[in-house]
């Protein structure tokens, strides 16, 4: 599995994913929502460094 997600892209994905999961857990009063669990997708792709959608579209944000 090749890495196709660059450093900045990974950082943004991890931060956004964590933020959404925190909202899903209800750790922020008034913002609990099941939709926050969608944050697991950017979190997983950021941690893995590979995005299947990028692979299908031929996108690569890594520097050579």
Predicted model as a PDB file, atoms N, CA, C, CB and O in Angstrom, pLDDT in the B-factor column:
MODEL        1                                                                  
ATOM      1  N   UNK A   1       0.855  -1.179   0.000  1.00 75.00           N  
ATOM      2  CA  UNK A   1       0.000   0.000   0.000  1.00 75.00           C  
ATOM      3  C   UNK A   1       0.897   1.237   0.000  1.00 75.00           C  
ATOM      4  CB  UNK A   1      -0.970   0.001   1.232  1.00 75.00           C  
ATOM      5  O   UNK A   1       1.631   1.481   0.957  1.00 75.00           O  
ATOM      6  N   UNK A   2       0.830   2.001  -1.065  1.00 87.00           N  
ATOM      7  CA  UNK A   2       1.634   3.215  -1.197  1.00 87.00           C  
ATOM      8  C   UNK A   2       0.993   4.375  -0.450  1.00 87.00           C  
ATOM      9  CB  UNK A   2       1.819   3.578  -2.673  1.00 87.00           C  
ATOM     10  O   UNK A   2      -0.228   4.453  -0.313  1.00 87.00           O  
ATOM     11  N   UNK A   3       1.844   5.271   0.026  1.00 92.00           N  
ATOM     12  CA  UNK A   3       1.366   6.484   0.682  1.00 92.00           C  
ATOM     13  C   UNK A   3       0.996   7.501  -0.386  1.00 92.00           C  
ATOM     14  CB  UNK A   3       2.439   7.063   1.654  1.00 92.00           C  
ATOM     15  O   UNK A   3       1.806   7.814  -1.259  1.00 92.00           O  
ATOM     16  N   UNK A   4      -0.229   8.019  -0.320  1.00 94.00           N  
ATOM     17  CA  UNK A   4      -0.645   9.032  -1.290  1.00 94.00           C  
ATOM     18  C   UNK A   4      -1.217  10.279  -0.605  1.00 94.00           C  
ATOM     19  CB  UNK A   4      -1.683   8.443  -2.246  1.00 94.00           C  
ATOM     20  O   UNK A   4      -1.823  11.133  -1.253  1.00 94.00           O  
ATOM     21  N   UNK A   5      -1.017  10.370   0.703  1.00 95.00           N  
ATOM     22  CA  UNK A   5      -1.499  11.522   1.471  1.00 95.00           C  
ATOM     23  C   UNK A   5      -0.288  12.224   2.071  1.00 95.00           C  
ATOM     24  CB  UNK A   5      -2.516  11.086   2.594  1.00 95.00           C  
ATOM     25  O   UNK A   5       0.461  11.630   2.846  1.00 95.00           O  
ATOM     26  N   UNK A   6      -0.099  13.489   1.709  1.00 95.00           N  
ATOM     27  CA  UNK A   6       1.052  14.257   2.168  1.00 95.00           C  
ATOM     28  C   UNK A   6       0.953  14.674   3.627  1.00 95.00           C  
ATOM     29  CB  UNK A   6       1.217  15.474   1.316  1.00 95.00           C  
ATOM     30  O   UNK A   6      -0.067  14.454   4.281  1.00 95.00           O  
ATOM     31  N   UNK A   7       2.019  15.276   4.128  1.00 95.00           N  
ATOM     32  CA  UNK A   7       2.119  15.641   5.536  1.00 95.00           C  
ATOM     33  C   UNK A   7       1.050  16.632   5.973  1.00 95.00           C  
ATOM     34  CB  UNK A   7       3.473  16.215   5.815  1.00 95.00           C  
ATOM     35  O   UNK A   7       0.393  16.416   6.991  1.00 95.00           O  
ATOM     36  N   UNK A   8       0.864  17.711   5.225  1.00 96.00           N  
ATOM     37  CA  UNK A   8      -0.156  18.707   5.578  1.00 96.00           C  
ATOM     38  C   UNK A   8      -1.553  18.091   5.493  1.00 96.00           C  
ATOM     39  CB  UNK A   8      -0.059  19.944   4.648  1.00 96.00           C  
ATOM     40  O   UNK A   8      -2.392  18.317   6.366  1.00 96.00           O  
ATOM     41  N   UNK A   9      -1.790  17.327   4.456  1.00 96.00           N  
ATOM     42  CA  UNK A   9      -3.078  16.657   4.268  1.00 96.00           C  
ATOM     43  C   UNK A   9      -3.351  15.697   5.426  1.00 96.00           C  
ATOM     44  CB  UNK A   9      -3.104  15.897   2.922  1.00 96.00           C  
ATOM     45  O   UNK A   9      -4.469  15.648   5.939  1.00 96.00           O  
ATOM     46  N   UNK A  10      -2.339  14.936   5.836  1.00 96.00           N  
ATOM     47  CA  UNK A  10      -2.489  13.997   6.952  1.00 96.00           C  
ATOM     48  C   UNK A  10      -2.821  14.737   8.235  1.00 96.00           C  
ATOM     49  CB  UNK A  10      -1.212  13.168   7.139  1.00 96.00           C  
ATOM     50  O   UNK A  10      -3.702  14.322   8.988  1.00 96.00           O  
ATOM     51  N   UNK A  11      -2.112  15.840   8.486  1.00 97.00           N  
ATOM     52  CA  UNK A  11      -2.326  16.613   9.705  1.00 97.00           C  
ATOM     53  C   UNK A  11      -3.750  17.151   9.770  1.00 97.00           C  
ATOM     54  CB  UNK A  11      -1.325  17.764   9.789  1.00 97.00           C  
ATOM     55  O   UNK A  11      -4.403  17.067  10.810  1.00 97.00           O  
ATOM     56  N   UNK A  12      -4.226  17.699   8.667  1.00 97.00           N  
ATOM     57  CA  UNK A  12      -5.586  18.245   8.622  1.00 97.00           C  
ATOM     58  C   UNK A  12      -6.614  17.129   8.824  1.00 97.00           C  
ATOM     59  CB  UNK A  12      -5.838  18.972   7.276  1.00 97.00           C  
ATOM     60  O   UNK A  12      -7.596  17.315   9.543  1.00 97.00           O  
ATOM     61  N   UNK A  13      -6.394  15.978   8.197  1.00 97.00           N  
ATOM     62  CA  UNK A  13      -7.317  14.849   8.338  1.00 97.00           C  
ATOM     63  C   UNK A  13      -7.383  14.362   9.781  1.00 97.00           C  
ATOM     64  CB  UNK A  13      -6.896  13.700   7.418  1.00 97.00           C  
ATOM     65  O   UNK A  13      -8.468  14.101  10.301  1.00 97.00           O  
ATOM     66  N   UNK A  14      -6.232  14.241  10.426  1.00 98.00           N  
ATOM     67  CA  UNK A  14      -6.193  13.755  11.805  1.00 98.00           C  
ATOM     68  C   UNK A  14      -6.885  14.730  12.743  1.00 98.00           C  
ATOM     69  CB  UNK A  14      -4.748  13.529  12.254  1.00 98.00           C  
ATOM     70  O   UNK A  14      -7.672  14.310  13.591  1.00 98.00           O  
ATOM     71  N   UNK A  15      -6.611  16.012  12.611  1.00 97.00           N  
ATOM     72  CA  UNK A  15      -7.231  17.022  13.476  1.00 97.00           C  
ATOM     73  C   UNK A  15      -8.740  17.071  13.261  1.00 97.00           C  
ATOM     74  CB  UNK A  15      -6.617  18.407  13.212  1.00 97.00           C  
ATOM     75  O   UNK A  15      -9.505  17.105  14.226  1.00 97.00           O  
ATOM     76  N   UNK A  16      -9.174  17.074  11.992  1.00 96.00           N  
ATOM     77  CA  UNK A  16     -10.609  17.112  11.694  1.00 96.00           C  
ATOM     78  C   UNK A  16     -11.294  15.842  12.182  1.00 96.00           C  
ATOM     79  CB  UNK A  16     -10.843  17.293  10.186  1.00 96.00           C  
ATOM     80  O   UNK A  16     -12.392  15.903  12.735  1.00 96.00           O  
ATOM     81  N   UNK A  17     -10.658  14.700  11.981  1.00 96.00           N  
ATOM     82  CA  UNK A  17     -11.234  13.434  12.426  1.00 96.00           C  
ATOM     83  C   UNK A  17     -11.385  13.385  13.932  1.00 96.00           C  
ATOM     84  CB  UNK A  17     -10.381  12.276  11.960  1.00 96.00           C  
ATOM     85  O   UNK A  17     -12.425  12.972  14.444  1.00 96.00           O  
ATOM     86  N   UNK A  18     -10.349  13.805  14.643  1.00 95.00           N  
ATOM     87  CA  UNK A  18     -10.429  13.827  16.108  1.00 95.00           C  
ATOM     88  C   UNK A  18     -11.511  14.786  16.594  1.00 95.00           C  
ATOM     89  CB  UNK A  18      -9.077  14.222  16.708  1.00 95.00           C  
ATOM     90  O   UNK A  18     -12.241  14.477  17.535  1.00 95.00           O  
ATOM     91  N   UNK A  19     -11.615  15.946  15.956  1.00 93.00           N  
ATOM     92  CA  UNK A  19     -12.636  16.923  16.348  1.00 93.00           C  
ATOM     93  C   UNK A  19     -14.043  16.346  16.175  1.00 93.00           C  
ATOM     94  CB  UNK A  19     -12.489  18.214  15.519  1.00 93.00           C  
ATOM     95  O   UNK A  19     -14.899  16.514  17.044  1.00 93.00           O  
ATOM     96  N   UNK A  20     -14.273  15.671  15.059  1.00 92.00           N  
ATOM     97  CA  UNK A  20     -15.589  15.082  14.820  1.00 92.00           C  
ATOM     98  C   UNK A  20     -15.899  13.956  15.797  1.00 92.00           C  
ATOM     99  CB  UNK A  20     -15.677  14.563  13.399  1.00 92.00           C  
ATOM    100  O   UNK A  20     -17.032  13.832  16.263  1.00 92.00           O  
ATOM    101  N   UNK A  21     -14.905  13.138  16.108  1.00 92.00           N  
ATOM    102  CA  UNK A  21     -15.116  12.044  17.068  1.00 92.00           C  
ATOM    103  C   UNK A  21     -15.400  12.609  18.453  1.00 92.00           C  
ATOM    104  CB  UNK A  21     -13.884  11.104  17.115  1.00 92.00           C  
ATOM    105  O   UNK A  21     -16.253  12.086  19.170  1.00 92.00           O  
ATOM    106  N   UNK A  22     -14.698  13.668  18.838  1.00 90.00           N  
ATOM    107  CA  UNK A  22     -14.959  14.313  20.133  1.00 90.00           C  
ATOM    108  C   UNK A  22     -16.400  14.815  20.186  1.00 90.00           C  
ATOM    109  CB  UNK A  22     -13.968  15.487  20.374  1.00 90.00           C  
ATOM    110  O   UNK A  22     -17.067  14.683  21.212  1.00 90.00           O  
ATOM    111  N   UNK A  23     -16.881  15.389  19.085  1.00 88.00           N  
ATOM    112  CA  UNK A  23     -18.273  15.845  19.043  1.00 88.00           C  
ATOM    113  C   UNK A  23     -19.238  14.667  19.135  1.00 88.00           C  
ATOM    114  CB  UNK A  23     -18.536  16.642  17.758  1.00 88.00           C  
ATOM    115  O   UNK A  23     -20.282  14.773  19.779  1.00 88.00           O  
ATOM    116  N   UNK A  24     -18.903  13.554  18.502  1.00 88.00           N  
ATOM    117  CA  UNK A  24     -19.768  12.373  18.533  1.00 88.00           C  
ATOM    118  C   UNK A  24     -19.840  11.782  19.939  1.00 88.00           C  
ATOM    119  CB  UNK A  24     -19.264  11.316  17.543  1.00 88.00           C  
ATOM    120  O   UNK A  24     -20.878  11.261  20.346  1.00 88.00           O  
ATOM    121  N   UNK A  25     -18.749  11.863  20.668  1.00 89.00           N  
ATOM    122  CA  UNK A  25     -18.728  11.329  22.031  1.00 89.00           C  
ATOM    123  C   UNK A  25     -19.485  12.214  23.013  1.00 89.00           C  
ATOM    124  CB  UNK A  25     -17.298  11.160  22.499  1.00 89.00           C  
ATOM    125  O   UNK A  25     -19.781  11.798  24.133  1.00 89.00           O  
ATOM    126  N   UNK A  26     -19.792  13.417  22.596  1.00 84.00           N  
ATOM    127  CA  UNK A  26     -20.528  14.329  23.472  1.00 84.00           C  
ATOM    128  C   UNK A  26     -19.663  14.996  24.514  1.00 84.00           C  
ATOM    129  CB  UNK A  26     -21.627  13.597  24.152  1.00 84.00           C  
ATOM    130  O   UNK A  26     -20.167  15.424  25.553  1.00 84.00           O  
ATOM    131  N   UNK A  27     -18.363  15.094  24.259  1.00 84.00           N  
ATOM    132  CA  UNK A  27     -17.461  15.735  25.210  1.00 84.00           C  
ATOM    133  C   UNK A  27     -17.603  17.247  25.210  1.00 84.00           C  
ATOM    134  CB  UNK A  27     -16.035  15.360  24.903  1.00 84.00           C  
ATOM    135  O   UNK A  27     -17.137  17.918  26.131  1.00 84.00           O  
ATOM    136  N   UNK A  28     -18.243  17.785  24.181  1.00 80.00           N  
ATOM    137  CA  UNK A  28     -18.536  19.213  24.115  1.00 80.00           C  
ATOM    138  C   UNK A  28     -20.043  19.345  24.334  1.00 80.00           C  
ATOM    139  CB  UNK A  28     -18.076  19.858  22.728  1.00 80.00           C  
ATOM    140  O   UNK A  28     -20.824  18.867  23.512  1.00 80.00           O  
ATOM    141  N   UNK A  29     -20.464  19.985  25.428  1.00 84.00           N  
ATOM    142  CA  UNK A  29     -21.896  20.070  25.733  1.00 84.00           C  
ATOM    143  C   UNK A  29     -22.707  20.698  24.595  1.00 84.00           C  
ATOM    144  CB  UNK A  29     -22.102  20.872  27.006  1.00 84.00           C  
ATOM    145  O   UNK A  29     -22.339  21.744  24.060  1.00 84.00           O  
ATOM    146  N   UNK A  30     -23.810  20.046  24.237  1.00 80.00           N  
ATOM    147  CA  UNK A  30     -24.709  20.571  23.225  1.00 80.00           C  
ATOM    148  C   UNK A  30     -24.367  20.198  21.800  1.00 80.00           C  
ATOM    149  CB  UNK A  30     -24.748  22.018  23.331  1.00 80.00           C  
ATOM    150  O   UNK A  30     -25.086  20.590  20.881  1.00 80.00           O  
ATOM    151  N   UNK A  31     -23.297  19.456  21.583  1.00 78.00           N  
ATOM    152  CA  UNK A  31     -22.876  19.130  20.225  1.00 78.00           C  
ATOM    153  C   UNK A  31     -22.834  17.628  19.948  1.00 78.00           C  
ATOM    154  CB  UNK A  31     -21.523  19.722  19.965  1.00 78.00           C  
ATOM    155  O   UNK A  31     -22.152  17.197  19.019  1.00 78.00           O  
ATOM    156  N   UNK A  32     -23.550  16.825  20.737  1.00 79.00           N  
ATOM    157  CA  UNK A  32     -23.513  15.383  20.519  1.00 79.00           C  
ATOM    158  C   UNK A  32     -24.340  15.021  19.292  1.00 79.00           C  
ATOM    159  CB  UNK A  32     -24.029  14.629  21.761  1.00 79.00           C  
ATOM    160  O   UNK A  32     -25.500  15.416  19.173  1.00 79.00           O  
ATOM    161  N   UNK A  33     -23.738  14.275  18.393  1.00 81.00           N  
ATOM    162  CA  UNK A  33     -24.416  13.857  17.174  1.00 81.00           C  
ATOM    163  C   UNK A  33     -23.774  12.590  16.640  1.00 81.00           C  
ATOM    164  CB  UNK A  33     -24.380  14.973  16.114  1.00 81.00           C  
ATOM    165  O   UNK A  33     -22.554  12.432  16.690  1.00 81.00           O  
ATOM    166  N   UNK A  34     -24.596  11.695  16.132  1.00 83.00           N  
ATOM    167  CA  UNK A  34     -24.081  10.457  15.548  1.00 83.00           C  
ATOM    168  C   UNK A  34     -23.295  10.744  14.275  1.00 83.00           C  
ATOM    169  CB  UNK A  34     -25.230   9.484  15.253  1.00 83.00           C  
ATOM    170  O   UNK A  34     -22.449   9.937  13.889  1.00 83.00           O  
ATOM    171  N   UNK A  35     -23.549  11.857  13.619  1.00 84.00           N  
ATOM    172  CA  UNK A  35     -22.826  12.207  12.396  1.00 84.00           C  
ATOM    173  C   UNK A  35     -21.347  12.429  12.659  1.00 84.00           C  
ATOM    174  CB  UNK A  35     -23.427  13.450  11.767  1.00 84.00           C  
ATOM    175  O   UNK A  35     -20.544  12.366  11.729  1.00 84.00           O  
ATOM    176  N   UNK A  36     -20.976  12.681  13.879  1.00 86.00           N  
ATOM    177  CA  UNK A  36     -19.575  12.883  14.223  1.00 86.00           C  
ATOM    178  C   UNK A  36     -18.725  11.643  14.014  1.00 86.00           C  
ATOM    179  CB  UNK A  36     -19.463  13.327  15.644  1.00 86.00           C  
ATOM    180  O   UNK A  36     -17.508  11.737  13.858  1.00 86.00           O  
ATOM    181  N   UNK A  37     -19.372  10.469  14.010  1.00 91.00           N  
ATOM    182  CA  UNK A  37     -18.616   9.226  13.801  1.00 91.00           C  
ATOM    183  C   UNK A  37     -18.047   9.136  12.394  1.00 91.00           C  
ATOM    184  CB  UNK A  37     -19.502   8.018  14.072  1.00 91.00           C  
ATOM    185  O   UNK A  37     -17.180   8.301  12.136  1.00 91.00           O  
ATOM    186  N   UNK A  38     -18.513   9.972  11.484  1.00 94.00           N  
ATOM    187  CA  UNK A  38     -17.928  10.016  10.148  1.00 94.00           C  
ATOM    188  C   UNK A  38     -16.474  10.485  10.235  1.00 94.00           C  
ATOM    189  CB  UNK A  38     -18.749  10.948   9.220  1.00 94.00           C  
ATOM    190  O   UNK A  38     -15.702  10.303   9.294  1.00 94.00           O  
ATOM    191  N   UNK A  39     -16.109  11.082  11.353  1.00 94.00           N  
ATOM    192  CA  UNK A  39     -14.737  11.525  11.584  1.00 94.00           C  
ATOM    193  C   UNK A  39     -13.741  10.378  11.638  1.00 94.00           C  
ATOM    194  CB  UNK A  39     -14.665  12.305  12.860  1.00 94.00           C  
ATOM    195  O   UNK A  39     -12.535  10.603  11.530  1.00 94.00           O  
ATOM    196  N   UNK A  40     -14.226   9.149  11.804  1.00 95.00           N  
ATOM    197  CA  UNK A  40     -13.325   7.998  11.795  1.00 95.00           C  
ATOM    198  C   UNK A  40     -12.676   7.794  10.424  1.00 95.00           C  
ATOM    199  CB  UNK A  40     -14.083   6.738  12.204  1.00 95.00           C  
ATOM    200  O   UNK A  40     -11.568   7.267  10.332  1.00 95.00           O  
ATOM    201  N   UNK A  41     -13.364   8.210   9.368  1.00 96.00           N  
ATOM    202  CA  UNK A  41     -12.822   8.035   8.012  1.00 96.00           C  
ATOM    203  C   UNK A  41     -11.594   8.914   7.794  1.00 96.00           C  
ATOM    204  CB  UNK A  41     -13.896   8.363   6.956  1.00 96.00           C  
ATOM    205  O   UNK A  41     -10.542   8.384   7.435  1.00 96.00           O  
ATOM    206  N   UNK A  42     -11.676  10.240   7.995  1.00 96.00           N  
ATOM    207  CA  UNK A  42     -10.455  11.038   7.806  1.00 96.00           C  
ATOM    208  C   UNK A  42      -9.371  10.702   8.833  1.00 96.00           C  
ATOM    209  CB  UNK A  42     -10.787  12.524   7.886  1.00 96.00           C  
ATOM    210  O   UNK A  42      -8.180  10.805   8.539  1.00 96.00           O  
ATOM    211  N   UNK A  43      -9.783  10.303  10.028  1.00 97.00           N  
ATOM    212  CA  UNK A  43      -8.800   9.919  11.041  1.00 97.00           C  
ATOM    213  C   UNK A  43      -8.031   8.680  10.587  1.00 97.00           C  
ATOM    214  CB  UNK A  43      -9.490   9.657  12.400  1.00 97.00           C  
ATOM    215  O   UNK A  43      -6.805   8.641  10.691  1.00 97.00           O  
ATOM    216  N   UNK A  44      -8.731   7.680  10.091  1.00 97.00           N  
ATOM    217  CA  UNK A  44      -8.082   6.446   9.633  1.00 97.00           C  
ATOM    218  C   UNK A  44      -7.195   6.691   8.415  1.00 97.00           C  
ATOM    219  CB  UNK A  44      -9.133   5.389   9.300  1.00 97.00           C  
ATOM    220  O   UNK A  44      -6.079   6.176   8.350  1.00 97.00           O  
ATOM    221  N   UNK A  45      -7.680   7.470   7.455  1.00 96.00           N  
ATOM    222  CA  UNK A  45      -6.876   7.723   6.257  1.00 96.00           C  
ATOM    223  C   UNK A  45      -5.667   8.594   6.595  1.00 96.00           C  
ATOM    224  CB  UNK A  45      -7.731   8.398   5.165  1.00 96.00           C  
ATOM    225  O   UNK A  45      -4.606   8.441   5.990  1.00 96.00           O  
ATOM    226  N   UNK A  46      -5.817   9.492   7.540  1.00 96.00           N  
ATOM    227  CA  UNK A  46      -4.689  10.315   7.954  1.00 96.00           C  
ATOM    228  C   UNK A  46      -3.622   9.506   8.673  1.00 96.00           C  
ATOM    229  CB  UNK A  46      -5.165  11.435   8.845  1.00 96.00           C  
ATOM    230  O   UNK A  46      -2.428   9.693   8.438  1.00 96.00           O  
ATOM    231  N   UNK A  47      -4.053   8.606   9.549  1.00 96.00           N  
ATOM    232  CA  UNK A  47      -3.099   7.770  10.269  1.00 96.00           C  
ATOM    233  C   UNK A  47      -2.425   6.755   9.347  1.00 96.00           C  
ATOM    234  CB  UNK A  47      -3.795   7.049  11.413  1.00 96.00           C  
ATOM    235  O   UNK A  47      -1.239   6.467   9.504  1.00 96.00           O  
ATOM    236  N   UNK A  48      -3.170   6.219   8.396  1.00 95.00           N  
ATOM    237  CA  UNK A  48      -2.618   5.228   7.476  1.00 95.00           C  
ATOM    238  C   UNK A  48      -1.759   5.864   6.389  1.00 95.00           C  
ATOM    239  CB  UNK A  48      -3.738   4.432   6.839  1.00 95.00           C  
ATOM    240  O   UNK A  48      -0.842   5.230   5.867  1.00 95.00           O  
ATOM    241  N   UNK A  49      -2.056   7.112   6.051  1.00 95.00           N  
ATOM    242  CA  UNK A  49      -1.299   7.785   4.996  1.00 95.00           C  
ATOM    243  C   UNK A  49      -1.733   7.381   3.603  1.00 95.00           C  
ATOM    244  CB  UNK A  49       0.159   7.504   5.158  1.00 95.00           C  
ATOM    245  O   UNK A  49      -1.054   7.684   2.623  1.00 95.00           O  
ATOM    246  N   UNK A  50      -2.864   6.697   3.513  1.00 95.00           N  
ATOM    247  CA  UNK A  50      -3.368   6.247   2.219  1.00 95.00           C  
ATOM    248  C   UNK A  50      -4.865   6.491   2.163  1.00 95.00           C  
ATOM    249  CB  UNK A  50      -3.043   4.748   1.979  1.00 95.00           C  
ATOM    250  O   UNK A  50      -5.602   6.133   3.082  1.00 95.00           O  
ATOM    251  N   UNK A  51      -5.305   7.105   1.070  1.00 95.00           N  
ATOM    252  CA  UNK A  51      -6.719   7.382   0.863  1.00 95.00           C  
ATOM    253  C   UNK A  51      -7.183   6.616  -0.379  1.00 95.00           C  
ATOM    254  CB  UNK A  51      -6.978   8.920   0.712  1.00 95.00           C  
ATOM    255  O   UNK A  51      -6.707   6.886  -1.482  1.00 95.00           O  
ATOM    256  N   UNK A  52      -8.108   5.663  -0.211  1.00 95.00           N  
ATOM    257  CA  UNK A  52      -8.597   4.898  -1.358  1.00 95.00           C  
ATOM    258  C   UNK A  52      -9.224   5.781  -2.442  1.00 95.00           C  
ATOM    259  CB  UNK A  52      -9.608   3.876  -0.893  1.00 95.00           C  
ATOM    260  O   UNK A  52      -9.081   5.491  -3.630  1.00 95.00           O  
ATOM    261  N   UNK A  53      -9.904   6.835  -2.054  1.00 95.00           N  
ATOM    262  CA  UNK A  53     -10.507   7.739  -3.040  1.00 95.00           C  
ATOM    263  C   UNK A  53      -9.422   8.428  -3.866  1.00 95.00           C  
ATOM    264  CB  UNK A  53     -11.398   8.795  -2.340  1.00 95.00           C  
ATOM    265  O   UNK A  53      -9.575   8.594  -5.076  1.00 95.00           O  
ATOM    266  N   UNK A  54      -8.334   8.826  -3.224  1.00 95.00           N  
ATOM    267  CA  UNK A  54      -7.214   9.427  -3.951  1.00 95.00           C  
ATOM    268  C   UNK A  54      -6.639   8.432  -4.952  1.00 95.00           C  
ATOM    269  CB  UNK A  54      -6.117   9.896  -2.971  1.00 95.00           C  
ATOM    270  O   UNK A  54      -6.303   8.805  -6.076  1.00 95.00           O  
ATOM    271  N   UNK A  55      -6.524   7.170  -4.552  1.00 93.00           N  
ATOM    272  CA  UNK A  55      -6.001   6.143  -5.448  1.00 93.00           C  
ATOM    273  C   UNK A  55      -6.878   5.991  -6.699  1.00 93.00           C  
ATOM    274  CB  UNK A  55      -5.900   4.803  -4.711  1.00 93.00           C  
ATOM    275  O   UNK A  55      -6.368   5.903  -7.816  1.00 93.00           O  
ATOM    276  N   UNK A  56      -8.184   5.963  -6.498  1.00 95.00           N  
ATOM    277  CA  UNK A  56      -9.111   5.810  -7.634  1.00 95.00           C  
ATOM    278  C   UNK A  56      -9.067   7.007  -8.567  1.00 95.00           C  
ATOM    279  CB  UNK A  56     -10.536   5.610  -7.131  1.00 95.00           C  
ATOM    280  O   UNK A  56      -9.215   6.861  -9.781  1.00 95.00           O  
ATOM    281  N   UNK A  57      -8.861   8.206  -7.997  1.00 96.00           N  
ATOM    282  CA  UNK A  57      -8.846   9.426  -8.796  1.00 96.00           C  
ATOM    283  C   UNK A  57      -7.461   9.799  -9.306  1.00 96.00           C  
ATOM    284  CB  UNK A  57      -9.398  10.557  -7.992  1.00 96.00           C  
ATOM    285  O   UNK A  57      -7.321  10.750 -10.075  1.00 96.00           O  
ATOM    286  N   UNK A  58      -6.447   9.071  -8.891  1.00 94.00           N  
ATOM    287  CA  UNK A  58      -5.081   9.361  -9.333  1.00 94.00           C  
ATOM    288  C   UNK A  58      -4.462  10.573  -8.673  1.00 94.00           C  
ATOM    289  CB  UNK A  58      -5.062   9.555 -10.800  1.00 94.00           C  
ATOM    290  O   UNK A  58      -3.582  11.210  -9.251  1.00 94.00           O  
ATOM    291  N   UNK A  59      -4.907  10.900  -7.477  1.00 94.00           N  
ATOM    292  CA  UNK A  59      -4.389  12.063  -6.752  1.00 94.00           C  
ATOM    293  C   UNK A  59      -3.294  11.602  -5.790  1.00 94.00           C  
ATOM    294  CB  UNK A  59      -5.533  12.802  -5.978  1.00 94.00           C  
ATOM    295  O   UNK A  59      -3.416  10.551  -5.159  1.00 94.00           O  
ATOM    296  N   UNK A  60      -2.240  12.382  -5.683  1.00 94.00           N  
ATOM    297  CA  UNK A  60      -1.132  12.091  -4.776  1.00 94.00           C  
ATOM    298  C   UNK A  60      -0.628  13.418  -4.213  1.00 94.00           C  
ATOM    299  CB  UNK A  60       0.021  11.306  -5.507  1.00 94.00           C  
ATOM    300  O   UNK A  60      -0.092  14.241  -4.956  1.00 94.00           O  
ATOM    301  N   UNK A  61      -0.796  13.634  -2.901  1.00 94.00           N  
ATOM    302  CA  UNK A  61      -0.370  14.888  -2.291  1.00 94.00           C  
ATOM    303  C   UNK A  61       1.009  14.769  -1.634  1.00 94.00           C  
ATOM    304  CB  UNK A  61      -1.397  15.339  -1.263  1.00 94.00           C  
ATOM    305  O   UNK A  61       1.476  15.707  -0.988  1.00 94.00           O  
ATOM    306  N   UNK A  62       1.655  13.616  -1.800  1.00 91.00           N  
ATOM    307  CA  UNK A  62       3.011  13.425  -1.261  1.00 91.00           C  
ATOM    308  C   UNK A  62       4.028  14.045  -2.192  1.00 91.00           C  
ATOM    309  CB  UNK A  62       3.322  11.926  -1.054  1.00 91.00           C  
ATOM    310  O   UNK A  62       3.839  14.088  -3.408  1.00 91.00           O  
ATOM    311  N   UNK A  63       5.095  14.519  -1.611  1.00 82.00           N  
ATOM    312  CA  UNK A  63       6.195  15.012  -2.430  1.00 82.00           C  
ATOM    313  C   UNK A  63       7.054  13.821  -2.825  1.00 82.00           C  
ATOM    314  CB  UNK A  63       7.038  16.093  -1.673  1.00 82.00           C  
ATOM    315  O   UNK A  63       7.186  12.860  -2.068  1.00 82.00           O  
ATOM    316  N   UNK A  64       7.621  13.892  -3.987  1.00 68.00           N  
ATOM    317  CA  UNK A  64       8.440  12.769  -4.493  1.00 68.00           C  
ATOM    318  C   UNK A  64       9.743  12.628  -3.741  1.00 68.00           C  
ATOM    319  CB  UNK A  64       8.735  12.952  -5.971  1.00 68.00           C  
ATOM    320  O   UNK A  64      10.537  11.737  -4.044  1.00 68.00           O  
TER     321      UNK A  64                                                      
ENDMDL                                                                          
END                                                                             
